[in-house]
Amino acid sequence: ALSCSAMGFDDTVRKYLKKDEHIVLAVIGCYAGIYGIVRIRSMLTKKPVPAAKPAVATSTITVGENKYGFEFPTMENFDEWEKNEANWAAWEKFMDSGKFDEWVEGK
């Protein structure tokens, strides 16, 4: 029921790949090769990622401008922040008020 050309293809394949396992590995290898070619092609045709813009330094917030009444210390500004007594007074006031709970809850 198979045509002559189909039998010729099978005979040609069986000439080089004797076992069924060899044919399975060859098919998987073809799929992997096609996948690899597509991936490499997509990598080569991607537009380059634009360079990230340098972060702009923000001005510090003075007491009273922030929602919570003072500028929160960060790892970058803590050394300067801790030298200002007004920051510590605002911190104590913040911790004693109910605003700390609001800040923790993200309100």
N, C-alpha and C positions, 0 to 999 in steps of 0.2 A: 504494500500500500504506500510505501515511500517512493518518491521519485528517484531517478538515477543520480541527480545532482546532490540530493540529500545524502545518499549512501556514499557518494564520493567524498563529501565533507567529513562524514563520520570516519571513513577509512583513513583520510589524511590526518585527522586529529589523533586517531588510535595509533598511527604510525609513530608519533612523537610522545604521546601520553598513553602508556599502556594500561594503567589502572584507573579505576573510577576516582580514586583519591587524588590522582594527579590532575584530572580534569577539574575537580572541585577546587583544588589549590590554584589552578590557573585562572579560573573564573574569579575567585576571591582576589587574586593578584591583579587582575584587570580592573576590578571595581576599586581596589585601593589605589591603583595607579591613576585612574580617572579622577578619583576624589583628590589625590595629591596635586594633580595638574590644575584642577579647578581652584584649589586653595592657593597655590602659588600664583596663579593668574590673578586671583582677586587681591592678593597682597601687593602685586606689582602695579595694579591699576587703581589702588586706593589713593585718594587725595591725601596729601601729607597733613598731619594734625597740626593746626596752628599753634605757635608757641604761646605758652600761658603768659598773660600780662602780669608784670610784677605787681605785687600787692601795694596799694597806696596806703601810706600811714594815715590813720584816722586821728583826728584831734581828740584830746582827752575831754571827758565830760566833767564839768565842774559840779560841785554839790548842788543839788536842787534841780538839775536838768534831767536827771534820770528818773524813770518811773518809780524807782525805789528810794530815791533821795541821795544816791552817791554812785561813784564809779566803782564797779566791781574790780578787784585785783585779778590779774592774770599772771601766768608764768613769765610773760615778757616784761610786764611793768611792775611786778611786785616790789622789786628793790626800791624803786622811786616812790611807789604808792605807800609803802610802810613808813617812809620818812616823814610823811605829812600827818600831823596830829589830827587835823580835821577829818581825814579819811578814817582814822581809828574811832573818832567820836561818832561819825556817821555809821560806821560798822556796828558799834555797840547799840546805837539807837535802832538800827535795822534789826539786829538780833533780838532785841527786847520787844519790838513791835510784832504784830501779827503778819507783817509783810514777808517774813521769812517763809512762812507756810505757803503763802501765795506764790512766792518765787519757786519753791520746791514743786508745787502742783502745776506750775507753768501758766498761772493766771495773769 
